[in-house]
């Protein structure tokens, strides 16, 4: 298969799809108690070309690495001049999730593998379901399912490239690895995601979370996670002259709810110059409970440029490199590099995106084939 020809075709299909989809505006609802309800969401679809070193296949997928297709209900209400209450319900239903796609299927030794179709949700899945109380002077208290305090501490980013290059995360995390010396139909049970993770804190979970008010751009936050576990984080956002800056750092402690991990630490930062030139990076460490394990480490650096080439919206370019060490086993190593572009169509809340991501792996006494992924698609927000 000519991967360049496939990419050109995929970009054209994605552009046609994005223009053809009717876009609704987010709706606002009020009722007798004066609370307001805002309905919003997004639809994300793409063509994925996945090459595992043996087989190349093309699939229609949800770009679920950046929250996929979802529907959101946000309600707000005023308690008094200093205090307000809010709720957030976010449900996800992604068809053919990109993180579940694997070329290994019933034609391989992994009869239970997901394959490249039919891996989507058949019902709505909970992403966020929370209530928060916000005081202007004392901060915000949130209870329910949602981002923990450390979620996002590996992902400071001002590049506008999330749909194409997602801050050091693998594009094809569900792809099974093929051992170079094995038969073409024989795959390892190991997947790309077993070697690669940006170690982004506690993710979303049921928790009680507290955020301080912002002081000169700085904010502190902590959460207590249902069933055990805790985390804390610090964030900063500001601008110095012509440079916009974003930074985050935190610690996630899942020791009481994880059999293998004691703690993870992560820090990230991003800068955007008024010219459009931008850079971001992160470094994260996971501390395993087993004394025989080395600490897992990951780092990423990404360079980008936000251009104004058309009246439709910004055109964002980016290239990134990531390294992962000892994540799945001692002396394991993996490398990821990616290049991509995102075209914004501001009037319709649309992003057209395309990228190439290369994944390579090293394990003592085992040679795995590289995995290459090309994606082109569209996200429409409403």
C-alpha positions, 0 to 999 in steps of 0.5 A, spaced: 500 500 500 502 506 498 501 510 504 502 517 501 496 516 497 492 513 502 494 519 506 492 524 501 485 520 500 484 520 507 485 528 508 480 529 502 475 525 505 476 528 512 475 535 509 469 533 505 466 530 511 467 536 516 464 540 511 458 536 510 456 535 517 451 540 520 453 543 526 448 545 532 450 551 537 450 549 544 444 550 547 442 554 554 436 552 558 433 556 564 428 554 569 424 556 575 429 556 580 434 560 576 439 555 574 442 555 567 443 549 563 448 549 557 448 543 552 455 542 548 459 536 546 463 534 540 463 528 534 470 526 532 471 521 526 477 519 522 481 515 517 486 511 520 492 507 516 495 502 521 502 498 519 504 493 524 510 491 520 506 485 517 499 488 515 497 494 513 489 496 514 485 502 514 479 503 519 474 508 520 475 510 527 473 515 533 480 519 535 478 518 542 485 520 545 482 527 545 475 525 548 472 522 542 465 523 541 461 526 547 455 530 550 456 534 555 450 538 560 453 543 565 449 547 570 450 553 574 446 556 579 448 562 584 447 561 591 449 568 593 454 574 591 460 570 593 458 563 592 455 559 586 454 551 585 455 547 578 454 540 576 457 537 570 455 531 566 459 528 560 457 522 557 461 518 551 459 514 546 465 513 541 465 508 535 471 504 533 475 507 538 482 508 536 485 506 542 482 499 541 484 498 534 489 492 532 491 489 526 491 482 530 484 479 529 481 472 528 486 471 522 492 471 527 494 467 534 490 472 538 483 470 536 480 474 542 483 481 539 479 487 537 481 487 530 480 493 526 472 494 527 466 493 532 470 496 537 466 502 539 461 503 545 454 501 544 451 505 550 453 511 553 459 511 558 460 516 564 466 521 563 464 526 568 459 526 573 460 531 579 457 537 583 462 543 585 461 549 590 465 555 588 467 561 593 470 567 590 475 567 596 476 560 598 476 556 592 472 550 589 470 544 592 468 538 587 465 531 589 463 526 584 467 522 577 471 527 574 479 529 573 483 528 579 488 534 582 494 531 578 490 529 571 493 534 566 500 535 570 503 531 564 499 535 558 501 543 559 500 545 552 499 551 548 500 548 541 493 547 539 495 540 536 491 535 541 487 532 535 494 530 531 499 529 536 497 528 543 503 530 548 507 524 548 501 519 548 501 513 543 496 514 537 495 506 536 495 504 544 491 498 542 495 495 537 499 488 538 506 488 537 509 483 532 515 479 534 520 480 528 522 473 528 515 470 528 510 468 523 506 473 520 500 471 523 503 470 530 503 476 535 505 478 542 499 479 547 503 486 549 500 492 546 503 499 544 500 502 550 504 497 555 510 500 553 508 507 552 504 512 557 505 519 559 504 518 566 498 523 567 497 523 574 490 520 576 486 521 570 478 521 571 476 518 578 470 518 583 474 523 588 473 529 593 477 535 590 479 542 592 482 547 588 485 554 591 483 560 588 488 563 583 493 567 586 497 571 580 496 565 576 498 560 581 493 554 583 494 548 588 489 542 588 488 536 591 483 530 591 482 524 595 480 518 591 474 513 592 477 507 595 483 510 597 489 514 593 490 521 593 494 526 589 496 534 589 498 538 584 500 545 582 499 549 576 501 556 573 498 560 567 501 567 565 504 571 560 511 575 560 511 580 554 509 576 548 510 569 551 504 566 554 506 560 559 503 554 562 506 549 567 503 544 571 506 539 576 503 533 581 504 527 585 499 521 584 499 516 590 495 510 588 499 505 593 492 503 597 488 501 590 494 499 586 498 492 587 504 494 582 505 502 583 507 506 589 507 513 586 507 517 580 510 524 579 509 528 573 511 536 571 510 539 564 510 546 561 509 550 555 510 556 552 507 560 546 510 566 543 506 572 539 509 570 533 506 563 533 512 559 535 511 554 541 514 549 545 512 544 550 515 538 554 514 533 560 517 529 564 514 523 569 516 518 573 513 512 576 515 508 582 513 501 582 512 497 589 517 491 587 524 492 589 526 488 583 523 494 578 527 500 576 523 506 576 519 507 569 520 514 566 518 518 560 519 524 557 517 528 551 518 535 547 514 538 542 515 544 537 510 547 533 508 553 529 501 557 529 500 560 522 494 564 520 494 562 512 487 563 511 481 567 514 477 560 516 482 559 522 489 558 525 493 552 521 497 549 527 503 545 525 507 540 530 513 535 531 514 531 537 519 526 540 518 521 546 522 516 550 519 511 555 523 507 559 522 501 564 515 502 563 512 494 562 519 491 564 526 492 566 530 495 561 524 496 556 525 502 552 520 505 547 521 511 542 515 515 539 515 521 534 510 524 530 508 530 525 502 533 524 497 539 522 491 541 525 486 546 521 481 550 525 475 552 521 472 557 527 466 559 524 463 552 524 467 549 531 471 544 526 478 542 526 481 538 520 487 534 522 492 529 520 498 526 523 504 521 522 506 517 528 512 512 529 512 507 534 519 503 536 520 498 541 526 495 545 526 489 549 532 484 551 532 478 547 526 480 543 525 484 537 519 487 535 517 490 529 515 498 529 508 500 528 506 506 524 500 510 524 497 515 519 490 519 521 486 524 518 479 526 520 475 532 523 472 534 530 466 538 530 464 541 536 457 544 538 
